[in-house]
Amino acid sequence: PAIIDKLSKRGIKILWTLHDYKIICPENSFVSNGKVCEKCITGAFYHCATNQCKKRSLLASALASFEAYYYHKKNTYNLVDHFLCPSNFIKQKFNQFGFDEQKLFVSNLCYDIALVDKFLAENKSIITKTNDEKFILYVGRLEDIKGVKTLIFSVKNTNLKLKIAGIGAAQQEIIDLIKNENILNVEMLGFKNKKEIFILTQEAAFAVCPSEWYENFPFSIAESFLFSKPVIGSNIGGIPELVIDGITGLLFEPGNVEELRNKLLQLWSNEASTKAMGIAGRAHAYNLYNYDTHWNKIKTMLPV
């Protein structure tokens, strides 16, 4: 934020894309010690320090609180011309805090769809081959707020096969959980590069995004849709704007193991429904993420 004042004094227009909630939540994500928290939504940033939200450290949290108070007291963010909101959800949160609705524009994020189309064109052998192994895919960070443990418990004692691609702070804890619970139908893949993720996505029956925090615009959902794979997602944050329940995928209550299990089994046992949702997901993603759609939205904010 330190550069905003200098840009404004020189008459330079400022567009700020809201990738996270840092401006209104010193911790960045509306998560305090593993749980969703909105105590700072009124501007009472001291809660970050008293609850040690940032890295569970008093010092880090106090510094984050101080920074938030400093820039808001200086009215720094009032100098920004427009805030680009990847989701309606994040727009509503900033408006709830008190940001001028006229400055908040839902722009979504754009994705280089040509990357996926090129992969599909160059890897027809992968696409057309018969994959004897049917599985569900999770791609993303391994953190408590990502809902991976809920997902693992939801497939326990079922005939579902789950593959998990990603690394993170909760990785060892998740590995230990799988071992201690003797869950044999979950495979931990670790880090995978972009091509490997594309191959896994193409081969998966469908994908899951079980987050338990205010996701903004998850690219894992975007990529799944572009591969015509439906997504089962938690009904929180910006996820429901991407996963249209019953059309591009299915929604469930965050943290609800039983409901998630039922949704997984529902798609797993209905290939026709899975295929139809995947096709709808591809169309939804293509219209929402492409460069032209993104640019046309941004143009409405620019001076004639």
Protein Blocks (a to p, Z undefined) as FASTA:
>chain_A
ZZmmmmmmnopacddddfblmlmomnonopaehiacfklmnopamlmmmnomngoiaklm
mmmmmmmmmmmmnommmmpmbdcdfbfklmmmmmmnopafklpccebjaddfklmmmmmm
mmmmmmmpccfbgcdddeddddfklommmmmmmmgoiabdcddedddjklmmmmmmmmmn
opakbccebjadfklmmmmmmmpmbdcdfbfbdcfbdcklmmmmmnopacddddehjllm
mmgghilmccddehilklmmmmmmmmmmmmklmmmmmmmmmmmmmmmmmmklmmmmmmmm
pcZZ
